[in-house]
Amino acid sequence: AQCVAVSRTFGSGDTAVRAVREVSCQIPPHARIALTGSSGSGKSSLLHLIAGLEADSGIGELARARETRDGRSGVGIVFQGPSLLPSLDVTENVSLPMLFGGHDDATAMAEARAALDLVG
């Protein structure tokens, strides 16, 4: 993953808040990192910029993730805020990325159950 001079500003004018200011970074393949800081320091905003989920200025991208043998990207993002769909149970929520990736229902549900078993 990398980012080049990414910035994120919320609002405009006198009330604008610059959450991220021209950050550049490169994260090597297979690295596991921890981004720490006080509440409101821009950690989540930076991660969203790197992942390409938000854009303001600069370039942020997850490295074109090498696919695993079973076709998964090998990159996962756990969001800070609640993002489960209330109409689905936890297994159905966990299976959604595989369903969106074109896997059949049975495979997606089996993989979701296996992943949930790993984390108890």
C-alpha positions in Angstrom: 0.0 0.0 0.0 1.1 3.5 -0.5 0.0 7.1 -0.5 1.5 10.2 -1.9 0.7 13.6 -0.4 -2.8 12.6 0.6 -4.9 15.1 2.5 -8.4 15.1 3.9 -10.3 18.2 4.9 -13.8 18.2 6.4 -15.9 21.3 5.9 -14.8 24.5 4.3 -13.9 28.1 5.2 -13.2 29.1 8.7 -14.7 25.9 10.1 -12.6 23.5 7.9 -10.8 20.8 9.8 -7.7 19.3 8.1 -7.7 15.7 9.4 -4.8 14.6 7.2 -2.1 16.9 5.8 0.0 15.8 2.8 1.0 12.4 4.2 3.2 10.1 2.1 3.9 6.5 3.1 4.8 3.1 1.7 3.8 -0.1 3.5 5.8 -3.1 2.3 4.0 -6.3 1.2 3.1 -8.6 4.1 3.7 -5.9 6.7 1.4 -5.6 9.7 1.2 -2.1 11.1 -0.6 -0.4 13.9 -1.6 3.2 13.3 -2.0 4.9 16.7 -2.9 8.3 18.0 -5.4 10.2 20.0 -9.1 10.3 19.1 -9.7 12.7 16.2 -6.0 12.7 15.0 -6.9 11.4 11.5 -6.1 7.7 11.8 -9.3 6.4 10.2 -9.2 9.2 7.6 -5.7 8.2 6.6 -6.7 4.5 6.3 -9.7 5.4 4.2 -7.4 7.5 1.9 -4.9 4.7 1.5 -7.6 2.2 0.7 -9.1 4.6 -1.9 -12.4 4.7 0.0 -12.2 8.5 0.3 -10.5 11.1 -1.8 -9.5 14.7 -1.2 -6.1 15.3 -2.7 -3.1 13.2 -3.4 -2.9 9.5 -4.4 -3.8 6.6 -2.1 -4.0 3.0 -3.1 -3.8 -0.4 -1.6 -1.0 -2.2 -3.5 -2.6 -4.2 -6.2 -3.1 -7.0 -3.8 -1.9 -10.4 -4.9 -4.7 -12.8 -5.0 -4.5 -15.8 -2.8 -4.9 -19.3 -4.3 -8.6 -19.2 -3.8 -9.1 -15.8 -5.6 -9.3 -13.6 -2.5 -7.4 -10.4 -2.4 -5.4 -11.0 0.7 -6.3 -7.5 2.1 -8.8 -7.0 4.8 -10.2 -3.8 6.4 -12.0 -3.8 9.7 -14.0 -0.6 10.1 -14.1 1.3 13.4 -17.8 2.1 13.3 -20.7 -0.4 13.2 -21.2 -1.6 9.7 -23.2 -4.8 9.9 -26.5 -5.0 8.1 -29.1 -5.4 10.9 -31.3 -7.6 8.7 -28.6 -10.2 8.3 -27.1 -12.5 11.0 -23.3 -12.3 11.7 -22.5 -15.2 9.4 -24.4 -13.6 6.5 -22.7 -10.3 7.1 -19.3 -11.9 7.1 -20.1 -13.8 3.9 -21.0 -10.6 1.9 -17.6 -9.9 0.5 -17.3 -13.4 -1.0 -20.8 -13.1 -2.4 -19.9 -9.7 -4.0 -16.8 -11.4 -5.3 -18.8 -13.9 -7.3 -18.7 -17.0 -5.0 -21.8 -19.1 -4.6 -23.9 -18.9 -1.4 -22.8 -22.3 0.0 -19.1 -21.5 -0.4 -19.5 -18.0 1.0 -21.4 -19.2 4.1 -18.9 -22.0 4.7 -15.9 -19.6 4.5 -17.7 -17.2 6.8 -18.3 -19.9 9.4 -14.7 -21.0 9.2 -13.5 -17.4 9.6 -15.8 -16.8 12.6 -14.6 -20.1 14.2 -11.0 -18.7 14.0 -11.9 -15.7 16.1 -14.3 -17.5 18.4 
